[in-house]
Amino acid sequence: MTLVRFQGFGATSLEAEVSGDEHDPAILLVHGAGQTRAVWSVVVEGLVQAGRRVINLDLRGHGGSDWPESGAYDLDAHVGDLRAVLAQLGSRPVVVAATLGGWIAALALETDAANLAAGLVLVDMPVGADPETAKRIGERLRQQPSQGDARWDPRAVAHLDIEVVRQRLLRAAPALVLPTQVVRGGIGWVGQAASSIEFDALLPNAEVVEVEDADLLVVTDRTEAFLGRLLDFLERKQPRSAAEFRAGSDARTLRDAMGCFATGVTIVTACDAQGTPIGLTANSFTSVSLDPPLLLVCIANTAGTAPILREASHFGVNVLQTSQQPASNRFAGKGEDRFAATPWTPGETGVPLLDGSLVSFECRRHAVHDGGDHFILVGKVVRAAFEPRRDPLLYFRGKYRRLHFT
Ligand SMILES: Cc1cc2nc3c(=O)[nH]c(=O)nc-3n(C[C@H](O)[C@H](O)[C@H](O)COP(=O)(O)O)c2cc1C
């Protein structure tokens, strides 16, 4: 996560938290009245895990953004801010905005919607209300406990004429020519069905979703349900572009494709002619046959240990557990004396077996096959000593992982 400052409307500077990979499709989050960006914390996590880049913005007068001394918190100042932020982003985001944020986003996208954003999600956005309901909503929002160090300038949530807002929203709706999701369920829905339905009907490309059982706000009361609906919308309207390898493409892309297969991690060991232990980290391990008992690993022809492994009469395959990640790095890296820093014992066939492995296979060389820039080393299992109670070290998409059960 990094903090970024955007130039807003006038001399106002706005703060945002940016998370996720810069190449992933962007989502701009705009919080509502009586909140700061902290309200989105769980949503941010879910979006990043789903492969999105998230820009989580504080509105002026909220959190880390400027609190203008002049008290310029009218809707047009906010709209100017958001248009300025959208113009500074490298790609068109899907804008996800709640309550007051929804007003700002809808009005900001009234002009040039499709050029500024890839989609719009309006959450619990009230469209007009009788003054009594508006007052009640305002009071409840102001009573909300603040999240973390969430703070806002009280002037920022003062007097907005909801009837004026209603008229402006109804005027803006037909111009919002981008994929839109309207999510209701919180207080924004209460007592304003008529104007909301009118607004929804004017949206050119919208789907309306109702989330049940929210008390005040969908985002805070029904976070997981909201996230599920949001991700469904994003998968359909802002699909992540699939990467593609074709014969002749660069090896890096193929490696990324192969990395989609989750594996364990092994260290393959043997002794050279002088009886000195050698070994390297390999995740190309596969069980091959039960009868006879065979397994294989693929070894790069260019590996320093390749000539020894190719010739060795016996070799060991040590399947690593979570605490052996340092050993995995050591046996994949250069320079360090791999065996000096790793406790090991010779097996019955003399091959080095690493202490504490999940399982150590001792193998006799069965066959060596050509495999392009690797060779396929097939071993006949002579003995397997294993420890059933440890968790495996995993490798997926170029990173170590652990088992995670929810
Ligand atoms: C998780 C992981 C899996 C690896 N899998 C293999 C493999 O299956 N085959 C291989 O030849 N190299 C593999 N490598 C790379 C070797 O471990 C690395 O190139 C090592 O430095 C080779 O050592 P050497 O040159 O001393 O033989 C892997 C590395 C890592 C980190």
The ligand as an SDF file (V2000), in Angstrom:
LIG
                    3D

 31 33  0  0  0  0  0  0  0  0999 V2000
   10.7700  -22.9390   -6.0730 C   0  0  0  0  0  0  0  0  0  0  0  0
   11.8660  -23.2780   -7.0520 C   0  0  0  0  0  0  0  0  0  0  0  0
   11.7060  -24.3580   -7.9040 C   0  0  0  0  0  0  0  0  0  0  0  0
   12.7140  -24.7140   -8.7980 C   0  0  0  0  0  0  0  0  0  0  0  0
   12.5400  -25.8040   -9.5890 N   0  0  0  0  0  0  0  0  0  0  0  0
   13.5250  -26.2090  -10.4320 C   0  0  0  0  0  0  0  0  0  0  0  0
   13.3990  -27.4050  -11.1930 C   0  0  0  0  0  0  0  0  0  0  0  0
   12.3850  -28.0900  -11.1260 O   0  0  0  0  0  0  0  0  0  0  0  0
   14.4260  -27.7680  -11.9980 N   0  0  0  0  0  0  0  0  0  0  0  0
   15.5670  -27.0240  -12.0950 C   0  0  0  0  0  0  0  0  0  0  0  0
   16.4740  -27.3980  -12.8430 O   0  0  0  0  0  0  0  0  0  0  0  0
   15.7220  -25.8620  -11.3820 N   0  0  0  0  0  0  0  0  0  0  0  0
   14.7400  -25.4490  -10.5350 C   0  0  0  0  0  0  0  0  0  0  0  0
   14.8890  -24.3160   -9.7810 N   0  0  0  0  0  0  0  0  0  0  0  0
   16.0820  -23.4900   -9.9560 C   0  0  0  0  0  0  0  0  0  0  0  0
   17.3050  -24.0720   -9.2850 C   0  0  0  0  0  0  0  0  0  0  0  0
   17.0550  -24.3840   -7.9240 O   0  0  0  0  0  0  0  0  0  0  0  0
   18.4250  -23.0220   -9.3450 C   0  0  0  0  0  0  0  0  0  0  0  0
   18.6840  -22.7050  -10.6850 O   0  0  0  0  0  0  0  0  0  0  0  0
   19.6990  -23.4670   -8.6650 C   0  0  0  0  0  0  0  0  0  0  0  0
   20.5430  -22.3320   -8.5010 O   0  0  0  0  0  0  0  0  0  0  0  0
   20.4510  -24.4970   -9.4440 C   0  0  0  0  0  0  0  0  0  0  0  0
   21.6140  -24.7780   -8.7150 O   0  0  0  0  0  0  0  0  0  0  0  0
   22.9350  -25.3620   -9.4250 P   0  0  0  0  0  0  0  0  0  0  0  0
   23.2290  -24.4350  -10.5670 O   0  0  0  0  0  0  0  0  0  0  0  0
   23.9460  -25.3860   -8.3590 O   0  0  0  0  0  0  0  0  0  0  0  0
   22.5570  -26.7380   -9.9140 O   0  0  0  0  0  0  0  0  0  0  0  0
   13.9040  -23.9570   -8.8710 C   0  0  0  0  0  0  0  0  0  0  0  0
   14.0470  -22.8580   -8.0170 C   0  0  0  0  0  0  0  0  0  0  0  0
   13.0470  -22.5210   -7.1040 C   0  0  0  0  0  0  0  0  0  0  0  0
   13.2320  -21.3500   -6.1790 C   0  0  0  0  0  0  0  0  0  0  0  0
  1  2  1  0
  2  3  1  0
  2 30  2  0
  3  4  2  0
  4  5  1  0
  4 28  1  0
  5  6  2  0
  6  7  1  0
  6 13  1  0
  7  8  2  0
  7  9  1  0
  9 10  1  0
 10 11  2  0
 10 12  1  0
 12 13  2  0
 13 14  1  0
 14 15  1  0
 14 28  1  0
 15 16  1  0
 16 17  1  0
 16 18  1  0
 18 19  1  0
 18 20  1  0
 20 21  1  0
 20 22  1  0
 22 23  1  0
 23 24  1  0
 24 25  2  0
 24 26  1  0
 24 27  1  0
 28 29  2  0
 29 30  1  0
 30 31  1  0
M  END
$$$$
